[in-house]
Amino acid sequence: MHCPGCQVIIQKLSGCDWLQCTQCKMEIC
């Protein structure tokens, strides 16, 4: 999955739909 803010590849680590990009800190639901 790519972050919509900075396009870095991010991976969801748990079952929750919420995550935060480690590069730009954008919160994704």
N, C-alpha and C positions, 0 to 999 in steps of 0.2 A: 504494500500500500504506500502511496506517496502522499506526503503532507501537502494540503492545498495552499499553504502559506509559502513554503520554501522549496517544495518538491523533493526533499530528502526522503529516502526510503525509511519507513517506520514499521514496526511490528508490534502487534497487540500481544501482550504477555499473559493476560488473564482473561476470564470470561466476560468481564465488564466491557461495555461498548465505549466507555470514555477512555481517552488517552491523551497524553500531552507530548508534542514534538520536542525532542531533546535539543534541537537546533534553534528553532524560533519561538518555542514555548506556546505555540498555538494549541488550543484545546479542541479536540475532535470528538464528536459523539457519534 
